[in-house]
Amino acid sequence: MRGVLITAVHSGSPAGTAPAGEPDTRQFDPELAWQRARSVALRPEPFGALVYHFGTRKLSFLKSKTLVRVVETLADHPTATAALLACEVPEAQRPTYVRALADLARSQMIERRPA
């Protein structure tokens, strides 16, 4: 299966790292609760969706309507794995989707949800 995410940087400033002494909440663990970042807009497109982060000015392309559903419903499920299951991502394709979600976490498009 081909990738389900293409990321393109729109600004000249890369996303920063967590301040010293604070955990990096972008480290992706599919067994934790996640949500679309508050400063992110998702625009559906025939191929999937455009995702834009207003803070970092980063643009990503979700090339799968299933991935769009996963990102849109992350906040409705206790874990990212539960969202993948609810969106009926086939088991053989889950590693691809987990990698896409990890990329979205690193680019601050999704964030850990408070406990």
Secondary structure as GFF3:
##gff-version 3
##sequence-region A 1 115
A	DSSP	beta_strand	5	8	.	.	.	ID=ss1
A	DSSP	beta_strand	34	36	.	.	.	ID=ss2
A	DSSP	beta_strand	40	45	.	.	.	ID=ss3
A	DSSP	beta_strand	48	53	.	.	.	ID=ss4
A	DSSP	beta_strand	58	62	.	.	.	ID=ss5
A	DSSP	alpha_helix	65	73	.	.	.	ID=ss6
A	DSSP	three_ten_helix	74	76	.	.	.	ID=ss7
A	DSSP	alpha_helix	80	86	.	.	.	ID=ss8
A	DSSP	three_ten_helix	91	93	.	.	.	ID=ss9
A	DSSP	alpha_helix	94	106	.	.	.	ID=ss10
A	DSSP	beta_strand	110	112	.	.	.	ID=ss11
###
